[in-house]
Amino acid sequence: MANNPMRNLSRSSARQVFIVKLWRSARAKPAWLGQVQHIPSGQIVHVRSAKELFAYLRRQIETETSDGARGLR
């Protein structure tokens, strides 16, 4: 049976929950914009690229991991 990473994640005691909203700007030069909400803290961050989005998520996961909890793999 194939290893299902989502099943392993659901067994983890350390979970991070985010709501990610993405939309295309209506400017002359359209770009993707986004908003990420970290549900446990309520923190909202606005991003202007996928690079910013993933950097934010990585920081949140690394912070959780450095606090002694299991991080995502």
C-alpha positions in Angstrom: 0.0 0.0 0.0 1.4 3.4 -0.9 2.5 5.8 1.9 -0.1 8.5 2.2 1.6 11.7 3.7 -1.9 13.2 4.5 -2.7 10.2 6.7 0.6 10.6 8.6 -0.1 14.3 9.0 -3.5 13.7 10.5 -1.9 11.5 13.2 0.6 14.3 14.1 0.0 16.2 17.3 1.4 19.4 15.7 -0.9 20.9 13.1 -0.9 24.3 11.4 -4.1 25.6 9.8 -4.1 28.4 7.2 -6.6 30.0 4.9 -5.0 31.2 1.7 -6.8 33.5 -0.6 -5.4 34.4 -4.1 -6.6 36.8 -6.7 -5.4 38.6 -9.8 -5.0 42.4 -9.5 -6.9 44.6 -12.0 -3.9 46.8 -12.7 -2.6 47.6 -16.2 0.1 44.9 -15.4 -1.9 42.2 -13.7 -0.2 40.2 -10.9 -1.3 37.6 -8.4 -1.9 38.9 -4.9 -2.8 36.9 -1.8 -3.7 36.9 1.9 -2.8 34.2 4.3 -4.5 33.8 7.7 -2.9 31.7 10.4 -6.0 30.3 12.1 -4.6 29.6 15.6 -3.2 33.1 16.1 -5.5 35.0 13.8 -2.5 36.7 12.1 -3.1 37.9 8.6 -0.3 38.4 6.1 -0.6 39.9 2.6 1.7 38.4 -0.2 2.6 39.6 -3.7 4.1 36.4 -5.0 4.2 32.6 -4.6 7.8 33.1 -3.3 6.4 35.4 -0.4 3.6 32.9 0.3 5.9 29.9 0.6 8.5 31.9 2.6 5.8 32.9 5.2 4.5 29.3 5.4 8.1 28.0 5.8 8.8 30.5 8.7 5.6 29.4 10.5 6.5 25.7 10.1 10.1 26.2 11.2 9.0 28.2 14.2 6.7 25.4 15.2 9.5 22.9 14.7 12.0 24.9 16.7 9.6 25.1 19.6 10.0 21.3 20.0 6.9 20.2 18.1 6.9 18.0 15.1 7.1 19.9 11.8 5.9 19.0 8.4 8.1 16.8 6.3 
